[in-house]
Amino acid sequence: MAIEDRRQRERDARRRLITATARTLAESEGWDAVTTRRLSTEIEYSQPVLYKHFGSMEEIVEAVALEGFAELAEALRAARRGSPSPDDQVSRVAAAYGDFATRNPATYDAMFTRSTRLHFAADDTPTPLTEAFDELREAVGTVAAVADVDTRTEVLWAALHGLTMLGRNGRLRSDHEADRIEALVAQFRAALP
């Protein structure tokens, strides 16, 4: 059994290396630079080895997205728990969301703009996606004493995503990110019963 355990650890390590290399390349050069040929060169494994771990580039993108959702959930959790008061949680979580998207643009693209087979709000939604949503939901729940906190959380998430994408694409003034987050949270709170 020890040999099989070692082999599994080696497979897991190769899979993590492939994912990390894809993410590094995507963050530095964009997703177009991430090909099986380029990955195999970078990690010094043949393309067939890559395909033993991932059946397609889409699966590699999904692995990066899942890592990103886990990291986003942790960033949102830290922001929420680091808040001095419940009323401040939405502001801190919204700012943490924007910070994550800014620091990890290619990962954010894998999570939200690239085509994947990851399902949101479904029975088979992967845990990292659910955990990220739940962290937003916890913050919204501190200011939304209503039955449908999920819908209000979806609206906040959609607004944050819109601000993120418009800002990244140069459609908004670059020096007003914090002001936009503050305005969004103020409007969000004002609209709640």
C-alpha positions as CSV (number, residue, x, y, z in Angstrom):
1,M,0.0,0.0,0.0
2,A,2.9,2.4,0.6
3,I,3.9,2.3,-3.0
4,E,0.4,3.2,-4.2
5,D,0.3,6.0,-1.6
6,R,3.6,7.3,-2.9
7,R,2.4,7.1,-6.5
8,Q,-0.8,9.0,-5.6
9,R,1.2,11.7,-3.9
10,E,3.4,12.0,-7.0
11,R,0.3,12.2,-9.2
12,D,-1.2,14.9,-7.0
13,A,2.1,16.8,-7.0
14,R,2.3,16.7,-10.8
15,R,-1.3,17.9,-11.0
16,R,-0.6,20.8,-8.7
17,L,2.5,21.6,-10.7
18,I,0.5,21.7,-14.0
19,T,-2.2,23.9,-12.4
20,A,0.3,26.3,-10.8
21,T,2.3,26.6,-14.0
22,A,-0.8,27.2,-16.1
23,R,-1.9,29.9,-13.6
24,T,1.5,31.6,-13.6
25,L,1.7,31.7,-17.3
26,A,-1.9,33.0,-17.6
27,E,-1.2,35.7,-15.0
28,S,2.0,36.8,-16.7
29,E,1.1,36.4,-20.4
30,G,-2.6,35.7,-20.7
31,W,-4.6,32.6,-21.3
32,D,-3.6,32.5,-25.0
33,A,-0.1,31.6,-23.9
34,V,-1.3,28.6,-22.0
35,T,-1.1,25.6,-24.3
36,T,-0.3,22.0,-23.7
37,R,2.9,22.4,-25.7
38,R,4.0,25.4,-23.6
39,L,3.0,23.7,-20.3
40,S,4.9,20.6,-21.2
41,T,8.0,22.7,-22.0
42,E,7.7,24.7,-18.8
43,I,7.3,21.7,-16.5
44,E,9.5,19.3,-18.5
45,Y,6.9,16.6,-18.9
46,S,5.6,15.3,-22.2
47,Q,2.1,16.3,-23.5
48,P,0.8,12.8,-22.9
49,V,1.7,13.2,-19.2
50,L,-0.4,16.3,-19.1
51,Y,-3.3,14.5,-20.6
52,K,-3.0,11.7,-18.0
53,H,-3.9,14.4,-15.4
54,F,-6.2,16.7,-17.4
55,G,-8.2,15.6,-20.4
56,S,-8.2,19.0,-22.0
57,M,-7.2,22.7,-21.5
58,E,-10.7,23.3,-20.2
59,E,-10.0,21.0,-17.3
60,I,-6.8,22.9,-16.5
61,V,-8.8,26.1,-16.6
62,E,-11.4,24.6,-14.2
63,A,-8.6,23.5,-11.8
64,V,-7.3,27.0,-11.8
65,A,-10.8,28.4,-11.3
66,L,-11.4,26.0,-8.3
67,E,-8.2,27.2,-6.7
68,G,-9.2,30.7,-7.3
69,F,-12.6,30.2,-5.7
70,A,-11.0,28.6,-2.6
71,E,-8.6,31.6,-2.3
72,L,-11.5,34.1,-2.9
73,A,-13.5,32.4,-0.1
74,E,-10.6,32.7,2.2
75,A,-10.0,36.4,1.4
76,L,-13.7,37.1,1.9
77,R,-13.7,35.1,5.2
78,A,-10.7,37.0,6.5
79,A,-12.3,40.4,5.5
80,R,-15.6,39.4,7.1
81,R,-14.0,38.1,10.3
82,G,-11.7,41.1,10.6
83,S,-14.5,43.5,10.5
84,P,-14.9,45.6,13.7
85,S,-18.7,45.5,13.5
86,P,-21.4,43.5,11.6
87,D,-22.4,46.7,9.7
88,D,-18.9,47.0,8.3
89,Q,-18.7,43.4,6.9
90,V,-20.3,44.2,3.5
91,S,-17.9,47.0,2.9
92,R,-14.9,44.9,3.8
93,V,-16.0,41.9,1.9
94,A,-16.8,44.0,-1.2
95,A,-13.3,45.6,-1.0
96,A,-11.7,42.2,-0.6
97,Y,-13.5,40.9,-3.6
98,G,-12.2,43.8,-5.7
99,D,-8.7,43.4,-4.4
100,F,-8.7,39.6,-5.2
101,A,-9.9,40.3,-8.8
102,T,-7.3,43.0,-9.3
103,R,-4.4,40.9,-8.0
104,N,-5.4,37.8,-10.0
105,P,-6.9,38.9,-13.3
106,A,-6.3,35.6,-15.2
107,T,-7.5,33.5,-12.3
108,Y,-10.6,35.7,-12.1
109,D,-11.1,35.2,-15.8
110,A,-10.9,31.4,-15.3
111,M,-13.5,31.7,-12.5
112,F,-16.0,34.0,-14.2
113,T,-15.4,34.7,-17.9
114,R,-13.9,31.6,-19.5
115,S,-16.1,28.8,-20.5
116,T,-16.1,25.9,-18.0
117,R,-18.3,23.1,-16.9
118,L,-18.5,24.4,-13.4
119,H,-22.1,24.8,-12.2
120,F,-23.2,27.6,-9.9
121,A,-26.3,27.3,-7.7
122,A,-26.8,23.7,-8.5
123,D,-26.8,20.4,-6.7
124,D,-23.3,19.6,-8.1
125,T,-21.8,23.0,-7.4
126,P,-18.2,22.4,-6.3
127,T,-17.5,23.3,-2.6
128,P,-15.0,26.2,-3.3
129,L,-17.8,28.0,-5.3
130,T,-20.3,27.5,-2.6
131,E,-17.9,28.6,0.1
132,A,-17.1,31.9,-1.8
133,F,-20.9,32.6,-2.2
134,D,-21.5,31.7,1.5
135,E,-18.9,34.2,2.6
136,L,-20.7,37.0,0.6
137,R,-24.0,35.7,2.0
138,E,-22.8,35.9,5.6
139,A,-21.8,39.5,5.1
140,V,-25.1,40.4,3.4
141,G,-27.0,38.6,6.2
142,T,-25.6,41.2,8.7
143,V,-27.5,44.0,7.0
144,A,-30.4,42.2,5.2
145,A,-32.9,41.0,7.7
146,V,-35.1,39.5,5.0
147,A,-36.1,36.0,3.9
148,D,-34.3,36.0,0.6
149,V,-30.7,36.8,1.5
150,D,-29.6,34.6,-1.4
151,T,-31.1,36.9,-4.0
152,R,-29.7,40.0,-2.4
153,T,-26.3,38.3,-2.3
154,E,-26.5,37.4,-6.0
155,V,-27.3,41.1,-6.7
156,L,-24.3,42.2,-4.7
157,W,-22.1,39.6,-6.4
158,A,-23.3,40.7,-9.9
159,A,-22.7,44.4,-9.1
160,L,-19.2,43.6,-7.8
161,H,-18.4,41.6,-10.9
162,G,-19.7,44.4,-13.1
163,L,-17.5,47.0,-11.3
164,T,-14.6,44.6,-11.6
165,M,-14.9,44.0,-15.3
166,L,-15.7,47.6,-16.2
167,G,-12.7,48.8,-14.2
168,R,-10.4,46.2,-15.7
169,N,-11.4,47.1,-19.2
170,G,-10.8,50.9,-18.7
171,R,-14.4,51.8,-18.7
172,L,-14.3,53.4,-15.3
173,R,-12.0,56.0,-13.7
174,S,-9.0,54.0,-12.3
175,D,-8.6,56.1,-9.2
176,H,-12.1,55.7,-7.8
177,E,-12.4,52.0,-7.0
178,A,-12.9,52.6,-3.3
179,D,-15.4,55.3,-4.0
180,R,-17.4,53.0,-6.2
181,I,-17.4,50.2,-3.6
182,E,-18.5,52.7,-0.9
183,A,-21.3,54.0,-3.2
184,L,-22.5,50.4,-4.0
185,V,-22.6,49.4,-0.4
186,A,-24.4,52.6,0.6
187,Q,-27.0,52.0,-2.1
188,F,-27.2,48.4,-1.1
189,R,-27.9,49.2,2.5
190,A,-30.4,52.0,1.7
191,A,-32.4,49.6,-0.5
192,L,-32.7,47.0,2.2
193,P,-35.8,47.0,4.5
